[in-house]
Amino acid sequence: MRLTVKIRKATDGRLDLQVVEMPELEVAVRKFKEIPSAVIEAAASLTGRSQDDFEVEVGY
């Protein structure tokens, strides 16, 4: 499943993310490079699916 991630807010070294396909999913990271793995881990935890089932595309 492809997940589209957008940075909702960036303040004080924290990036709050919005996942378009899963609006109930809340993810925050400190570094841009952490986005894909953090979103995949959170999506797998929320859905009970394998992390391998997800792909992340970061939009701006």
ChimeraX attribute file (.defattr): number of C-alpha atoms within 10 A of each C-alpha:
attribute: neighborCount
match mode: 1-to-1
recipient: residues
	/A:1	10
	/A:2	11
	/A:3	18
	/A:4	16
	/A:5	21
	/A:6	17
	/A:7	17
	/A:8	12
	/A:9	11
	/A:10	13
	/A:11	8
	/A:12	6
	/A:13	9
	/A:14	13
	/A:15	20
	/A:16	17
	/A:17	21
	/A:18	21
	/A:19	22
	/A:20	13
	/A:21	12
	/A:22	13
	/A:23	9
	/A:24	10
	/A:25	14
	/A:26	13
	/A:27	19
	/A:28	18
	/A:29	17
	/A:30	14
	/A:31	10
	/A:32	11
	/A:33	9
	/A:34	12
	/A:35	22
	/A:36	16
	/A:37	15
	/A:38	14
	/A:39	26
	/A:40	21
	/A:41	16
	/A:42	15
	/A:43	22
	/A:44	15
	/A:45	12
	/A:46	12
	/A:47	9
	/A:48	9
	/A:49	12
	/A:50	12
	/A:51	17
	/A:52	10
	/A:53	11
	/A:54	17
	/A:55	14
	/A:56	17
	/A:57	13
	/A:58	15
	/A:59	10
	/A:60	7
